[in-house]
């Protein structure tokens, strides 16, 4: 079958999945029966009787109790009396006439909240966009061009619809490379798409025809590109969860996909040669912002890093380049994409989660995370078994506990809820093995290293991911109970979760191992369970076993936080086309917050106070970034001086920058005009210099300091008076170790310049020795 025929079949299949069936459609209803007679102190038997009564009541309308049990997905048994079920309209009307029934009403959403992250970031409120929102001020990023180096795009996604958009900006020089895939069509939204795979082929070997297209067969590229610049799509959800209107950070921007990644292999899936060619093409094509959710493990030297090289050339052409920090946390010194011309983004949670509960036989409840579209019958308890007790005879308990392939005995698993331990194999794979072994549900329990980090996965069976402490309690219950039982409740979407944000455990952390004088990451943004467009070439788990297809998927990673910042950079570029990439980064960093939505310090996933090594300058605040007051600007010469201070010689730098360059012996890394101040080795005292540029009205700014532990900080001068826009002023910061107070470890403080309207905040990171 040719590629075009194969894609046509996929497309037609996706259409048939959305056709209206000839038989009566079912909808979800709530049947309200009033209150209970059992009172507040109901026994388990009382609750069970209520559930049974609901099944019998609905069964009298549907013709059988079994049909009722399948239809009911909630049974309200404690205080509210009633149930929620999937019913035909005629059946709901009949039930409404019954004398026991108080009311029957459609299970309707009250608000639209996907992607929730933009409301969490203050761009909208309850579905309404305030006049002070950067979205309105920046016209939703109108006609800004955002490029994405990733795995391509799924052009049929509604996120890439060109509805409401005018002609393609005349500066665009790109192409729609669909020579081998005629069904791949660009439009006034997705204005360009290209693929680069020769580097992959050279490293991995020959590839098939699916490589020779910008079409996204992986899902990552569609997700990241739509997060940055996807159009408005009403009714988006993942299996009905998080339903609302999806949109990117710059929803009226034009977008371009540069496919530089192929299927995952041991060496990686995105190779430097292809990445660099992608940068090259994007610079030529005329993009304004480049979103790059790619990276390696440990940072490489500059000239061994395709992203570092390609991004430098992009920045010299005025393109804002935003990169992910990496997913190698929570260990220190794991951050990648550390070069100072990049905006490096960490990942944190938003105030939405997808949760359910594991309820064990003694009625203890443990909150977990899940996106399982299937659920167990409400109120019914099942036998609960540890995977270690469900092993095949030749398998060790430790191997079976991980629910790896070939370790589980179906005779022991069938009909039970299986408890698996996180680690080694992918969480989705554990669910698949549990499902194939006959489990009715799965509890995924964290090991000690993962701690409190739980994620919502679209498992094949009812499942719940619980933290280490709760998992340990469940294992203990199994060991201490003769006949352990449990139930897994239906998944619900929760909004307004506090505290938020929390730093994601996977998010890579500083210090910067190449140049510790430059704080990385720069900023944090939502990167957990982000809903955005997806490919329909594979299922949401990307496993061959998974035949499901979704238009939107919830994915976690710094890959997801990165395009949030890319979208916001597009808005800032629209508002301030004269700003340099460094000025845009400065505005984003100095306007960030280090407080959560409970007005407490942002914490990590273990509920300890996080530091700038986790979140950089803090959590992004787009509406404040559009009017930062002052910026720490940098030009190409500053970056060349930076390279000189690292030890690169004039010849290397001249070749890198395509121009003559002389290294000055007076350049110091500590004086590099970054929006943060980092001193990795403070002995005695040191003075650093910074320069700020006024991008607002004339005014006088006063310096205030929060000193790091064991370090005194003095700012000279303490006041800066600006008489006009773009005026620059320099100041010095003297840092001095306090002798006996020195800890020998990093400590953290801050410098704030304020005119009472603007608060230009810079983190101070010092290691006094």
C-alpha positions in Angstrom: 0.0 0.0 0.0 1.4 3.4 -1.0 1.9 6.1 1.6 -0.9 8.3 0.1 -3.4 5.4 0.0 -2.4 4.4 3.6 -3.0 7.9 4.8 -6.3 8.1 2.9 -7.5 5.0 4.7 -6.5 6.4 8.0 -8.3 9.6 7.2 -11.5 7.9 6.1 -11.4 5.7 9.2 -11.1 8.8 11.4 -14.1 10.3 9.7 -16.2 7.2 10.3 -15.3 7.3 13.9 -17.1 10.7 14.2 -20.2 9.9 12.2 -23.6 10.0 14.0 -24.9 6.4 14.4 -28.4 5.5 13.2 -29.5 4.3 16.6 -30.4 6.6 19.5 -27.4 8.4 20.9 -26.7 8.1 24.6 -25.9 11.0 26.9 -24.7 11.2 30.5 -27.4 12.2 33.0 -27.6 12.7 36.8 -30.6 11.0 38.5 -31.2 12.8 41.8 -33.2 10.9 44.4 -32.9 13.3 47.3 -31.3 12.3 50.6 -30.6 9.0 52.4 -32.4 7.4 55.3 -29.2 5.8 56.7 -27.9 9.0 58.3 -24.3 10.1 58.5 -22.9 7.1 60.3 -23.6 4.6 57.5 -22.0 1.2 57.6 -20.3 -0.4 54.6 -23.4 -2.6 54.4 -25.6 0.5 54.2 -23.5 1.9 51.4 -23.5 -1.4 49.5 -27.3 -1.6 49.8 -27.7 1.9 48.3 -25.5 1.0 45.4 -27.5 -2.2 44.9 -30.8 -0.2 45.1 -29.6 2.1 42.3 -28.7 -0.9 40.1 -32.2 -2.4 40.7 -34.0 0.9 40.1 -32.3 1.6 36.8 -32.5 -2.0 35.8 -36.3 -1.8 36.0 -36.1 0.7 33.1 -33.3 -0.9 31.1 -34.6 -4.4 31.4 -31.7 -5.9 33.4 -29.6 -5.2 36.4 -26.4 -6.0 34.4 -27.3 -3.3 31.9 -27.8 -0.9 34.7 -24.5 -1.7 36.3 -22.8 -1.0 33.0 -24.6 2.3 32.5 -24.0 3.7 36.0 -20.6 5.4 36.4 -21.3 7.1 39.7 -23.4 6.0 42.6 -24.0 8.7 45.3 -24.3 6.7 48.5 -23.3 8.8 51.5 -25.1 12.1 51.6 -26.6 12.7 48.2 -28.8 10.0 47.0 -28.7 9.3 43.3 -26.6 8.1 40.5 -25.0 9.2 37.2 -25.5 7.0 34.1 -25.2 6.9 30.4 -28.8 6.9 29.1 -30.9 7.4 26.0 -33.1 10.6 26.1 -36.3 8.5 26.1 -35.2 6.5 29.1 -34.2 9.6 31.0 -37.6 11.1 30.3 -39.3 8.0 31.7 -37.2 8.0 34.9 -38.1 11.6 35.4 -41.7 10.7 35.8 -41.1 8.2 38.6 -42.5 9.3 42.0 -39.2 8.5 43.7 -37.2 10.8 41.4 -36.6 14.4 42.4 -35.0 15.4 39.1 -33.1 14.1 36.1 -30.7 16.5 34.3 -27.9 16.4 31.7 -24.4 16.1 33.0 -23.2 19.4 31.5 -19.9 21.3 32.0 -20.2 24.7 33.6 -17.0 26.2 32.3 -14.5 25.6 29.4 -10.9 25.2 30.8 -8.5 23.4 28.1 -5.7 24.2 27.8 -6.2 25.1 31.5 -2.6 26.4 31.7 -3.5 29.7 30.0 -6.1 30.5 32.6 -3.7 29.5 35.3 -1.2 32.0 33.8 -3.8 34.7 33.9 -4.6 35.2 30.2 -8.3 34.5 30.7 -10.7 34.2 33.6 -13.6 31.8 33.6 -13.5 31.7 29.8 -13.5 35.5 29.5 -10.4 37.4 28.3 -9.9 40.6 30.3 -9.0 43.8 28.6 -5.6 43.8 30.4 -4.7 40.4 29.2 -1.6 40.2 27.0 -3.8 38.2 24.5 -5.8 41.3 23.8 -2.9 43.7 24.0 -0.8 41.6 21.6 -3.8 40.6 19.3 -3.3 36.9 20.2 0.1 36.9 18.5 -1.3 37.9 15.1 1.0 37.2 12.2 4.0 36.2 14.3 5.6 33.1 12.9 6.5 30.3 15.3 8.7 27.5 14.1 9.0 24.1 15.9 11.9 21.7 15.6 10.4 18.4 16.5 8.6 15.3 15.0 6.5 17.2 12.5 2.8 18.0 12.6 -0.6 16.3 12.0 -2.1 18.8 9.5 -5.7 17.6 9.9 -5.8 18.7 13.5 -8.3 21.4 14.1 -5.5 23.2 16.1 -3.9 23.9 12.7 -7.1 25.2 11.1 -6.7 28.6 9.4 -10.2 29.8 10.2 -10.3 33.5 10.9 -6.8 34.1 9.5 -5.9 36.5 6.7 -3.2 36.1 4.0 0.2 34.6 4.9 2.6 37.3 5.9 4.6 38.4 2.9 8.0 37.9 4.7 7.4 34.1 4.8 9.8 32.2 2.5 9.1 28.7 3.5 7.6 25.7 1.7 5.2 22.9 2.3 7.3 19.9 1.5 4.6 17.4 0.6 6.2 15.8 -2.4 5.8 12.3 -1.1 2.7 12.9 0.9 0.1 14.8 -1.1 -2.5 14.5 1.7 -0.2 16.8 3.8 -1.6 20.2 3.1 -0.5 23.5 4.6 -2.8 26.5 4.9 -2.8 30.0 6.3 -2.2 28.7 9.8 0.3 25.9 9.2 2.1 27.9 6.6 5.1 25.6 6.2 6.4 22.1 6.9 9.7 20.5 6.1 11.5 17.3 7.0 15.2 16.5 7.6 16.3 12.9 8.1 19.6 12.3 6.5 21.4 12.7 9.8 19.1 10.1 11.3 19.6 7.7 8.3 23.4 8.1 8.6 23.4 7.3 12.2 20.8 4.6 12.3 20.6 3.2 8.8 18.0 3.2 6.0 14.5 4.3 6.8 11.1 3.8 5.3 8.9 6.1 3.4 7.2 7.4 6.5 10.3 9.5 7.2 10.0 11.4 4.0 7.2 13.6 5.1 6.7 16.3 7.6 3.7 14.4 9.0 3.9 13.6 12.7 3.7 9.9 13.4 4.9 10.3 17.0 2.6 12.9 18.5 5.3 15.0 20.2 5.6 17.6 17.4 1.8 18.2 17.0 1.5 18.6 20.8 4.3 21.1 21.2 3.5 23.2 18.1 -0.2 23.5 19.0 0.8 24.5 22.6 2.8 27.3 21.2 0.5 28.6 18.4 -2.5 26.4 18.0 -5.8 27.9 16.9 -8.9 27.9 19.1 -10.6 24.5 19.2 -13.9 24.1 21.2 -14.8 20.8 22.8 -11.3 19.5 23.1 -10.6 16.8 25.7 -8.8 13.5 26.4 -11.4 10.7 26.7 -13.8 13.4 28.0 -11.5 14.7 30.7 -10.5 18.4 30.8 -13.1 19.3 28.2 -12.9 22.9 27.0 -11.4 25.1 24.3 -7.8 24.2 23.3 -5.5 27.0 22.1 -1.9 27.9 22.0 0.0 30.8 23.6 -0.2 32.8 20.4 -3.4 31.4 18.9 -3.4 33.8 15.9 0.2 33.2 15.1 1.3 31.3 11.9 3.2 28.1 12.6 5.7 26.0 10.8 6.8 22.4 11.4 10.4 21.3 11.0 10.6 17.6 11.3 14.0 16.7 12.6 13.2 13.6 14.7 12.4 10.0 13.8 11.5 6.9 15.7 13.3 6.4 19.0 16.4 4.3 19.0 19.1 3.8 21.6 21.2 6.7 20.2 18.3 9.1 20.3 15.7 10.2 17.8 16.8 13.7 16.8 20.3 14.0 15.4 22.5 17.1 15.3 22.8 17.2 11.5 19.1 17.3 11.0 18.6 19.7 13.9 21.1 22.1 12.5 19.5 21.9 9.0 16.2 22.6 10.7 17.7 25.8 12.3 19.1 26.7 9.0 15.8 26.4 7.1 13.9 28.2 9.8 16.2 31.2 9.8 15.8 31.3 6.0 12.1 30.9 6.0 11.5 33.9 8.3 10.3 32.6 11.6 10.2 35.0 14.6 10.3 32.4 17.4 11.7 28.9 17.4 10.4 26.3 19.9 12.9 23.5 20.5 11.8 20.8 22.9 14.9 18.7 22.3 18.1 18.1 24.2 20.6 15.6 25.4 21.7 14.4 28.8 24.8 16.1 30.1 25.5 19.4 28.2 28.1 19.2 25.5 30.8 21.7 24.7 29.5 24.5 22.5 30.9 23.2 19.2 29.7 19.7 19.8 26.1 20.7 20.3 23.9 21.2 17.2 21.3 23.0 19.2 23.8 25.4 20.7 25.3 26.2 17.3 22.0 26.4 15.4 20.3 28.5 18.1 23.3 31.0 18.1 22.8 31.6 14.5 19.1 32.0 14.9 19.5 34.5 17.7 22.0 36.5 15.7 19.2 36.8 13.2 16.8 38.2 15.8 14.9 34.9 16.4 13.9 34.1 19.9 14.9 30.5 20.7 13.2 28.7 23.5 14.4 25.3 24.7 13.4 22.6 27.2 15.5 22.2 30.3 15.4 18.4 30.2 13.7 15.6 32.1 16.6 14.2 34.1 15.5 15.7 37.5 15.4 15.8 40.4 19.1 15.5 40.7 21.2 18.6 40.7 23.3 19.6 37.7 21.1 17.9 35.2 19.9 20.9 33.2 20.6 20.9 29.4 20.4 23.7 26.8 22.5 25.9 29.0 23.8 28.5 26.6 23.0 32.2 27.5 21.3 33.1 24.1 18.6 30.5 24.8 15.5 30.7 27.0 15.7 27.5 29.0 12.4 26.3 30.5 11.7 24.0 33.5 8.4 22.3 34.1 5.9 22.6 36.9 2.2 21.8 37.6 -0.9 23.9 37.0 -4.0 24.0 39.2 -5.7 21.1 37.4 -5.3 17.4 37.9 -7.0 14.2 36.8 -7.5 12.1 39.8 -9.3 9.1 41.2 -9.1 7.1 44.5 -7.9 3.7 45.5 -10.3 2.6 48.3 -9.1 -0.4 50.2 -11.2 -2.8 52.2 -10.8 -1.0 55.5 -12.2 2.2 53.8 -8.9 4.1 53.6 -8.8 6.2 50.5 -5.6 7.1 48.6 -5.7 9.8 45.9 -4.0 8.9 42.6 -3.7 10.2 39.1 -5.1 8.6 35.9 -6.6 9.2 32.5 -8.1 5.8 32.2 -11.2 6.0 30.0 -12.6 2.9 31.6 -13.8 2.6 35.2 -14.9 -0.1 37.6 -18.5 -0.4 38.7 -19.1 2.1 41.6 -19.1 0.6 45.0 -17.9 -2.8 44.0 -14.7 -4.2 45.7 -12.3 -6.6 44.0 -9.6 -8.8 45.3 -6.4 -7.0 45.6 -3.0 -8.6 44.9 0.6 -7.5 44.9 2.4 -8.3 41.6 5.1 -10.0 43.8 2.4 -12.5 44.8 1.2 -13.0 41.2 4.5 -14.1 39.8 5.2 -17.1 37.7 7.1 -19.9 39.5 10.5 -19.2 37.8 10.3 -15.4 38.4 11.7 -13.5 41.4 9.4 -11.3 43.5 11.4 -8.2 42.6 11.0 -8.8 38.8 7.3 -9.5 39.1 6.7 -6.5 41.3 7.7 -4.3 38.3 5.0 -6.1 36.1 7.5 -6.7 33.4 6.8 -8.9 30.3 6.7 -12.6 31.1 6.6 -12.2 34.9 2.9 -12.5 35.8 0.8 -15.6 36.2 -2.7 -15.0 34.6 -4.3 -17.6 36.9 -3.3 -15.5 40.0 -4.1 -12.1 38.4 -7.4 -12.7 36.6 -10.4 -10.7 38.0 -8.2 -8.8 40.6 -6.8 -5.4 41.0 -3.0 -5.7 40.6 -0.5 -3.5 42.4 2.7 -2.8 40.4 5.8 -0.9 41.4 7.1 2.0 39.4 10.4 1.7 37.7 12.4 -0.1 34.9 9.7 -0.5 32.3 7.3 2.2 31.2 4.2 2.7 33.3 1.9 2.2 30.3 3.6 -1.1 29.7 2.9 -2.2 33.2 -0.8 -1.5 32.6 -0.7 -3.5 29.4 0.8 -6.5 31.1 -1.7 -6.3 33.9 -4.5 -6.1 31.3 -3.2 -9.0 29.3 -2.9 -11.1 32.5 -6.6 -10.5 33.2 -6.5 -7.8 35.9 -9.6 -5.7 36.2 -7.6 -2.7 37.4 -4.1 -1.7 38.3 -2.5 0.4 41.1 0.8 1.9 40.1 2.8 2.6 43.3 5.9 4.8 43.3 9.2 3.7 44.6 11.2 5.8 47.1 13.2 7.6 44.4 10.0 8.9 42.6 8.4 10.0 45.9 5.3 12.1 45.4 5.5 12.5 41.6 2.3 11.0 40.1 1.2 11.3 36.5 -2.1 10.7 34.7 -1.7 8.1 32.1 -4.3 6.8 29.6 -4.1 3.2 30.7 -5.9 0.3 29.0 -7.7 -0.6 32.1 -9.0 1.2 35.2 -5.8 2.4 37.0 -4.5 4.8 39.5 -0.9 6.1 40.1 -0.2 6.7 43.8 2.7 8.2 45.6 5.4 6.3 47.6 3.8 6.7 51.0 0.4 5.7 49.8 1.8 2.8 47.8 3.7 1.6 50.9 0.4 1.7 52.9 -1.4 -0.4 50.2 1.4 -3.0 50.2 1.3 -3.1 54.0 -2.5 -3.6 53.9 -2.1 -6.5 51.5 0.5 -8.2 53.6 -1.4 -7.8 56.9 -4.9 -8.7 55.6 -6.1 -12.3 54.8 -8.5 -11.2 52.1 -7.4 -7.8 50.8 -9.9 -5.9 48.6 -10.1 -2.6 46.9 -11.9 -0.5 44.4 -10.7 2.2 42.0 -13.1 5.2 41.6 -13.8 6.9 38.3 -11.4 9.7 37.2 -12.5 13.3 37.7 -11.1 16.6 36.6 -10.2 18.9 39.5 -9.7 22.7 39.0 -8.2 25.2 41.5 -5.8 22.7 43.0 -3.6 24.1 45.7 -0.7 24.5 46.1 0.1 25.2 42.5 2.5 25.3 40.8 4.7 22.5 42.2 8.0 21.8 40.5 7.9 18.5 38.6 10.3 15.9 39.9 11.4 15.1 36.4 12.4 18.7 35.6 16.1 19.0 35.2 17.9 21.3 37.6 20.9 23.5 38.0 23.6 24.4 38.6 24.9 24.8 35.1 27.7 22.3 34.8 29.4 24.1 31.8 29.2 27.7 33.0 28.0 27.8 36.6 28.1 31.6 36.4 24.9 31.5 34.3 21.8 30.4 36.1 19.8 27.7 34.3 17.0 27.0 33.9 15.7 30.6 33.3 12.0 30.1 34.0 9.4 27.5 34.8 6.0 27.0 33.1 3.2 24.4 33.0 4.5 21.0 31.9 2.4 18.4 33.6 -0.7 16.8 32.0 -0.9 19.5 29.3 -3.7 18.9 26.8 -2.8 19.7 23.2 -3.2 18.4 19.7 -1.9 14.9 18.9 -1.3 12.6 15.9 -3.9 10.2 14.9 -1.3 7.8 13.4 -0.8 6.1 16.8 -2.7 5.7 20.1 -2.2 8.0 23.1 0.3 5.6 24.6 2.2 5.1 21.3 2.2 1.3 21.8 1.4 -1.1 19.0 -1.1 -2.7 21.3 -3.0 0.6 21.6 -5.6 0.8 18.8 -7.3 3.9 20.3 -7.0 7.2 18.5 -7.3 10.7 20.0 -7.3 14.2 18.6 -5.8 15.6 21.8 -3.6 14.1 24.4 -2.4 15.0 27.9 1.4 14.8 28.1 4.0 15.8 30.6 7.6 17.0 30.3 9.7 20.1 29.9 8.9 19.5 26.2 5.4 20.8 27.2 6.5 23.7 29.3 8.9 25.0 26.6 6.2 25.9 24.0 4.2 27.7 26.6 7.1 30.2 26.8 7.4 30.1 23.0 3.8 31.2 22.7 4.3 34.0 25.2 7.5 35.1 23.4 5.4 35.3 20.3 3.0 37.7 22.1 5.9 39.8 23.3 7.4 39.9 19.8 4.0 41.2 18.5 3.8 43.9 21.2 7.5 44.9 21.0 8.9 44.0 17.6 11.9 46.2 18.3 13.0 44.1 21.4 15.9 41.8 21.0 15.7 38.1 22.0 17.6 39.0 25.2 15.2 41.7 26.1 12.3 39.3 25.7 14.0 36.8 27.9 14.7 39.5 30.5 11.1 40.6 30.5 9.9 37.0 31.1 12.5 36.4 33.8 12.3 39.7 35.8 8.5 39.6 35.9 8.2 36.0 37.2 6.9 35.0 40.6 8.4 32.6 43.2 5.0 32.2 44.9 2.3 29.6 44.4 -1.5 30.2 44.3 -1.6 29.9 48.1 0.9 32.8 48.2 3.6 30.6 49.7 7.0 29.8 48.2 6.9 27.4 45.3 7.7 23.9 46.5 9.2 20.8 44.8 7.3 17.6 44.5 8.5 16.5 48.0 6.9 19.6 49.4 10.2 21.2 50.3 10.9 24.8 49.3 12.2 24.9 45.7 15.2 27.1 44.7 16.3 28.9 41.6 18.1 25.7 40.5 14.6 24.3 39.9 12.7 27.3 38.6 15.3 29.9 37.5 13.8 33.3 38.0 10.4 31.8 38.9 7.0 30.9 37.4 6.1 32.9 34.2 3.6 35.7 34.4 2.7 36.8 30.9 0.7 39.8 31.7 3.5 41.3 33.8 6.1 40.5 31.1 4.6 42.8 28.6 5.5 45.8 30.7 8.6 44.9 32.7 9.9 48.5 33.2 13.6 47.6 32.8 15.4 45.0 30.8 18.9 43.4 30.9 19.8 43.5 27.2 22.5 41.7 25.3 23.8 41.9 21.8 25.9 39.6 19.6 29.1 41.2 20.8 28.1 40.3 24.4 27.7 36.7 23.4 31.1 36.7 21.7 32.7 38.2 24.7 31.1 35.5 26.8 32.8 32.8 24.6 36.0 34.6 24.9 35.8 34.5 28.7 35.2 30.7 28.4 38.6 30.3 26.7 37.6 30.1 23.1 40.2 32.0 21.1 39.7 34.9 18.7 40.1 32.6 15.6 37.4 30.2 16.8 35.0 33.1 17.7 35.6 34.9 14.4 34.8 31.7 12.5 31.7 31.1 14.6 30.4 34.7 14.2 31.5 35.2 10.6 33.5 38.3 11.3 36.7 39.6 12.8 36.8 39.5 16.6 39.4 40.4 19.2 39.3 38.9 22.7 39.6 41.4 25.6 41.4 40.3 28.7 39.1 42.4 30.8 36.0 40.4 30.2 34.6 38.4 33.1 31.8 35.9 33.3 30.4 37.5 36.4 29.8 40.7 34.6 27.9 39.1 31.8 24.6 41.2 31.6 22.3 38.3 32.5 19.0 38.9 34.4 20.3 36.8 37.2 23.4 37.0 39.4 25.3 33.8 40.1 28.6 33.6 41.9 29.7 29.9 42.2 32.9 30.6 44.2 32.7 33.6 46.6 35.8 34.0 48.8 36.0 37.3 50.6 34.2 39.9 48.5 33.5 40.5 44.8 31.8 43.2 42.7 29.7 42.5 39.7 28.3 44.9 37.1 25.0 45.0 35.4 23.3 47.4 33.0 19.5 47.9 32.6 17.6 49.7 29.9 14.4 51.6 30.5 11.6 50.3 28.2 8.8 52.1 30.1 8.0 55.6 31.2 10.5 57.9 32.9 10.9 57.2 36.5 13.1 56.5 39.5 13.9 52.9 40.6 15.0 51.9 44.1 17.0 48.8 44.8 16.0 46.4 47.5 17.8 43.2 48.5 17.0 39.9 50.1 20.5 38.6 51.1 21.5 35.0 50.7 22.4 33.2 53.9 26.0 34.0 54.9 26.4 36.8 52.3 26.0 40.6 52.6 24.9 42.4 49.4 25.3 46.1 48.6 24.0 47.8 45.5 25.7 51.0 44.1 24.0 53.3 43.4 20.8 52.4 45.3 18.7 54.6 43.0 18.5 54.8 39.2 16.7 57.7 37.5 15.5 57.3 33.9 14.5 60.4 31.9 13.6 58.7 28.6 12.8 55.3 27.0 15.8 53.1 26.0 18.0 55.0 28.4 20.7 52.7 30.0 22.1 52.8 33.5 24.8 50.6 35.0 25.1 49.6 38.7 27.4 47.5 40.8 26.6 44.7 43.3 29.1 44.0 46.0 28.8 40.5 47.6 30.8 39.7 50.7 31.0 36.4 52.6 30.1 36.8 56.3 32.9 34.6 57.6 31.4 32.4 60.4 28.0 32.4 58.6 29.4 30.7 55.4 27.9 27.3 54.8 30.0 26.1 51.9 26.9 25.5 49.9 24.7 27.5 47.6 22.3 30.1 49.1 19.8 32.2 47.5 18.5 35.8 47.6 17.2 38.5 45.2 17.6 42.0 43.9 14.5 44.0 43.0 14.5 47.4 41.2 11.1 49.1 41.7 9.5 52.4 40.8 6.4 51.2 42.9 4.6 50.1 39.6 7.2 47.7 38.2 9.2 45.1 40.2 12.2 44.0 38.2 13.4 41.0 40.1 16.7 39.1 39.7 17.6 35.9 41.6 21.0 36.0 43.4 22.7 32.6 43.7 26.0 32.4 45.7 28.3 29.7 46.9 30.5 31.2 49.6 33.6 29.1 50.3 
